[in-house]
Amino acid sequence: MNERQRRSDAVTANAVARGVNIQAVRGTQLAHHYMRSKGVSEAVIARVLAEPALRRPPSSEQAISEAITPSPPQG
């Protein structure tokens, strides 16, 4: 497999995927708060929010579930 290592903890992986989506739509502060409330470690939160290139790719299930989240309002 040529991808980064996949997370074996599906609950945390889903919280991180949703947090990344929240960051794109609502901002970094709210994404950080959401992930912390879901028990994601501060090290992981810092990495995924500050270093997009280091993120693991979402699973196909995460990509589908996140695709239905509304886009941010257009100014």
N, C-alpha and C positions, 0 to 999 in steps of 0.2 A: 504494500500500500504506500503510495507516494504522498499522502496527506499527513498533516500533523497528527499526533496521537489524539484519539477520541477520548472524551471523558466517559468513565464508566459509571459515574453517579448521575443518573438521568434527571433526578430532581434538581440538583445543582446546575446541570447543563441547561435545563429548561429555564431556570431562574436567570441564568446569565444571558441566554438568548433573548428572553423577554426584556431584560435590563438594557441590552444593546438596542433593542427596538425602541424602548422608552427614551433612551438617549437621543436617538435620531428624531423622535417626534416631540419630546417634552423637555429635553435637556439633560446635562450630565448630573446635576445635583439631584434631580428626582430619580434618575436611574441608579445613582449611588445609594440613595435612601431605600429604594425598592430592593436592590440586591442585598443590602445589609439586613433588611427585615426578613429576608428569606434564608439568612445564615451563610451567605457566600463570604468567603474570607476576604479580608481587606486587601491582601496581596493580589488575589484574583480580580477583585473589583478595580483596583488601581491599574492592573495590566490591561484588562479588556476595555476600560474607558479611555485610557491615555494612549494606548498603543494598538490601534486597529489592525496593523499588519501582523501582530502576534496572536490575533484571535484564531481559535479553531473554527473551521467552517461549520455552519449549522447542519444538523441532520436533515434528511428530507422531510421528516415529520415536523421539525421545528420550522423549516422554511415555509411549509404549507400553513401552519397555524399562525405564524407571524405575518403572512401575506394578507390576512383578513383584517389586520389592524388598520384603522383609518389613517390616512395621510394627514400631515399637519395642514392647517388652514393656509390657503394661498392669499397673500397680502393683497 
